[in-house]
Every structure is written in structure tokens, then in C-alpha cells.
Amino acid sequence: MITINLYDYKRIVRDVGIQKQLAWVAAGSLTVVLLCCGVWMFQTMLIWSTESELAEVQKKVAQATPDYNAVQQLKKEQGQYQKIITGIDRLRSDQARTTEFLGDMGQAVPEGVWLTSMKQMVMAEIQNKKIPFLFISYGKNAGRNKNNAKETDDEFVELKGIGMNDQTLVHFLEQLRALPYIDAVVLNTSKRLWMDNQPEQKFEIYCHFLKTKPAA
């Protein structure tokens, strides 16, 4: 007759079950550790790659900075040269227009009118004399206009002379207004004088030149 000790058998089965559970727990813990190590390694590689790319970008920026500064300096110099060229073109234009005006004046002055002086003027001088051009304000904005006078490129000419009578003076004004580069003419003063028992008109005329654009 065979006798089996059931107590020992149950104990062995229980011990085997505990060992299996411990093995599963150990395997799970090892898996978790391996996963954590993998994530850490991936993040480390990602950070190293990002730092390398950042260093490369900083290197390229450092290399490009001198070129950028050079480009900005060239742009600045180009703007300065453009201002110089614009000024030269304006002087050429003004010189050509002055020469043209002098030539036209010889034909515009009618018989019976004698010019005693001719003077080129700028906006500030016109404002100081309060010449009544319609496009110049002498009211509340007069102070502001005087401050901005130096910023304008308006050009004027002052003509002083003597006419035999009113008709010759009116004819002279019409001749001036007919010039294509004159857009405003103002008879500022007209005073009757007597010379050798003959009446004469002493006048003061101001003309405004059309603004010209610099040559491209």
C-alpha cells in the first residue's frame, strides 16, 4: 500500500506557484528597466543631435554675420550715393532751367519794360517777405511753415524793374505766366513814379518754378 503525504504535495505546489510569480515579477521589472534605459538613451541621442544641429546653425550664423553686415553697409552707402546723385541731377536740372529762363526772359520782356534786378530765392526767403502765393499759408500755421521751409525744394525768382505804364506791365505778367516751367506769378508791388515829368511803374514780381524730378 502506497502512502502519499498530501501536506507535502500542497506545500510543493504552493512553493512552485510562488516561484513562478516571483519570476514574472522579476521579468516585468527587468522589462521596465530595459524600457527606461531605452527611453533615456533615445532622449540622450535626441538631445545630442539637437545640440549638434544648434551648434551648426550658430556656426553658419557666425559665418553669415560678416556678409550680412557688409550687405547692410553697402545698402547704407548706396543710399548715400543715391542722395549725392539726386543732388547732382537737381543741380544740373536747376542750371539748365536757369539758363533756359534767362534765354526766355530776353523774349518775354516787352518794349517799355526794363529789369533792374533778378534774384533766385528759396521758400524761407519768400516767407520772410510774406509774398502772397496762394499755396503758402501765413495764418496759424505760419510758424510751422517756416520750420519746414528748409525741407522744401521750391524755387522762386524775384524780378524788379520799371515799366512805362500799366499796359506794358500787364503784358509782361502774361508773358511770364505763359512760360511752361512757371506755375505761379505774383505782382507784389506796383508803384507809380515820375521821372522827367513822365509816369513810370516801379514793380516787384515773384515767380514760382515747377518742381522738376531728378533724371532716372
VOGU-3710 file (C-alpha; in Angstrom, 3 decimals, decimal comma):
1> mitinlydyk> 0,000/0,000/0,000  1,378/3,383/-1,072  1,015/6,322/1,325  1,094/9,915/-0,099  1,652/12,838/2,178  -0,807/15,438/0,779  0,526/18,139/3,031  3,981/17,960/1,475  2,452/17,916/-2,012  0,381/21,037/-1,372
11> rivrdvgiqk> 3,415/22,784/0,064  5,484/21,948/-3,012  2,748/23,146/-5,358  2,462/26,380/-3,397  6,217/26,937/-3,467  6,301/26,369/-7,234  3,474/28,903/-7,723  5,306/31,480/-5,614  8,485/30,902/-7,624  6,553/31,429/-10,887
21> qlawvaagsl> 5,064/34,695/-9,578  8,488/35,885/-8,473  9,846/35,004/-11,907  7,080/37,006/-13,636  7,656/39,962/-11,317  11,405/39,831/-11,997  10,805/39,578/-15,740  8,382/42,540/-15,614  10,817/44,628/-13,575  13,648/43,824/-15,974
31> tvvllccgvw> 11,434/44,782/-18,915  10,557/48,097/-17,267  14,233/48,782/-16,548  15,163/47,974/-20,142  12,391/50,262/-21,438  13,550/53,095/-19,176  17,114/52,617/-20,352  15,931/52,675/-23,954  13,934/55,885/-23,434  16,899/57,503/-21,650
41> mfqtmliwst> 19,270/56,530/-24,448  16,814/57,839/-27,082  16,399/61,147/-25,273  20,157/61,439/-24,805  20,741/60,838/-28,509  17,986/63,320/-29,390  19,493/65,984/-27,128  22,958/65,351/-28,560  21,594/65,594/-32,106  19,737/68,830/-31,275
51> eselaevqkk> 22,837/70,340/-29,689  24,879/69,383/-32,747  22,329/70,980/-35,083  22,183/74,096/-32,886  25,977/74,351/-32,909  25,940/74,005/-36,693  23,301/76,715/-37,021  25,270/79,031/-34,713  28,375/78,363/-36,799  26,519/79,250/-40,008
61> vaqatpdyna> 25,093/82,391/-38,366  28,573/83,415/-37,262  29,867/82,848/-40,793  26,984/84,785/-42,343  27,163/87,746/-39,928  30,102/89,475/-41,686  28,317/89,092/-45,032  25,110/90,490/-43,552  26,972/93,449/-42,070  28,695/94,012/-45,400
71> vqqlkkeqgq> 25,342/93,954/-47,204  23,864/96,449/-44,725  26,895/98,715/-45,149  26,538/98,524/-48,931  22,865/99,424/-48,657  23,751/102,404/-46,464  26,445/103,563/-48,875  24,084/103,023/-51,804  21,538/105,303/-50,132  24,196/107,960/-49,558
81> yqkiitgidr> 25,412/107,714/-53,155  21,810/107,953/-54,365  21,350/111,178/-52,404  24,533/112,587/-53,933  23,436/111,583/-57,431  19,991/113,082/-56,823  21,590/116,331/-55,680  23,838/116,444/-58,738  20,887/115,760/-61,038  18,918/118,513/-59,333
91> lrsdqartte> 21,779/120,974/-59,741  22,041/120,062/-63,415  18,310/120,494/-63,809  18,335/123,836/-61,988  21,274/125,075/-64,029  19,612/124,075/-67,294  16,340/125,685/-66,213  18,087/128,891/-65,130  19,832/129,092/-68,483  16,512/128,480/-70,234
101> flgdmgqavp> 14,796/131,129/-68,106  17,440/133,724/-68,878  17,058/132,985/-72,570  13,267/133,202/-72,408  13,397/136,425/-70,396  15,065/138,168/-73,292  11,967/137,449/-75,373  9,388/137,810/-72,572  10,345/141,357/-71,583  8,214/143,614/-73,795
111> egvwltsmkq> 9,182/147,004/-75,100  8,717/149,614/-72,422  9,822/147,337/-69,528  13,315/147,467/-68,020  14,559/144,983/-65,428  16,795/146,395/-62,716  17,452/143,156/-60,801  16,774/139,425/-60,894  17,358/137,140/-57,895  16,796/133,450/-57,225
121> mvmaeiqnkk> 15,091/132,752/-53,896  14,023/129,825/-51,705  10,924/129,230/-49,606  12,337/130,698/-46,386  13,146/133,995/-48,094  9,685/134,149/-49,656  8,045/133,509/-46,276  10,160/136,137/-44,575  8,947/138,703/-47,111  5,379/137,337/-46,876
131> ipflfisygk> 4,913/137,156/-50,632  1,222/136,270/-51,166  1,449/132,991/-53,071  -1,805/131,040/-52,741  -0,050/127,799/-51,697  1,744/129,489/-48,760  -0,151/129,942/-45,501  0,633/132,907/-43,265  -2,046/132,210/-40,662  -1,879/129,901/-37,649
141> nagrnknnak> 0,455/127,501/-39,438  2,958/130,208/-40,355  5,424/129,146/-37,664  5,213/125,525/-38,745  5,697/126,514/-42,375  8,829/128,475/-41,506  10,222/125,476/-39,639  9,581/123,265/-42,668  10,833/125,820/-45,205  14,332/124,319/-45,290
151> etddefvelk> 12,865/120,891/-46,119  11,185/122,072/-49,329  12,819/122,318/-52,734  10,596/125,152/-54,001  12,415/127,691/-56,139  11,441/131,269/-56,871  12,779/134,220/-58,786  12,411/137,876/-57,865  12,144/140,385/-60,704  12,406/144,113/-60,084
161> gigmndqtlv> 12,135/146,769/-62,734  10,323/149,722/-64,265  7,529/149,814/-66,826  6,302/152,690/-68,919  2,660/152,126/-67,973  0,146/149,608/-66,681  -0,414/148,032/-70,102  3,232/147,105/-70,594  3,356/145,647/-67,068  0,227/143,538/-67,665
171> hfleqlralp> 1,707/142,287/-70,922  4,906/141,325/-69,103  2,925/139,353/-66,495  1,097/137,485/-69,251  4,404/136,603/-70,889  5,743/135,217/-67,598  2,608/133,119/-66,963  2,943/131,646/-70,451  6,339/130,085/-69,651  5,832/126,287/-69,269
181> yidavvlnts> 8,045/125,959/-66,190  6,386/128,817/-64,256  3,214/127,843/-62,373  2,610/130,971/-60,271  3,303/134,669/-60,794  2,673/137,335/-58,138  2,809/141,097/-58,672  3,834/142,055/-55,154  4,170/145,817/-55,572  3,476/148,344/-58,301
191> krlwmdnqpe> 4,214/151,977/-57,566  3,803/154,952/-59,879  6,820/157,218/-60,145  7,525/160,396/-62,087  10,788/160,765/-63,932  11,439/163,702/-66,216  7,750/164,533/-65,982  6,886/161,049/-67,317  4,867/158,493/-65,303  6,525/155,111/-64,759
201> qkfeiychfl> 5,568/151,951/-62,858  8,134/150,547/-60,451  7,270/146,866/-59,915  8,303/143,820/-57,952  7,292/140,409/-59,362  7,825/136,920/-57,935  7,621/133,678/-59,924  7,475/130,083/-58,705  9,147/127,335/-60,741  7,504/123,984/-61,315
211> ktkpaa> 9,239/121,267/-59,343  11,359/119,011/-61,528  12,010/115,324/-60,960  15,640/114,152/-60,963  16,666/112,207/-64,037  16,388/108,431/-63,614
//
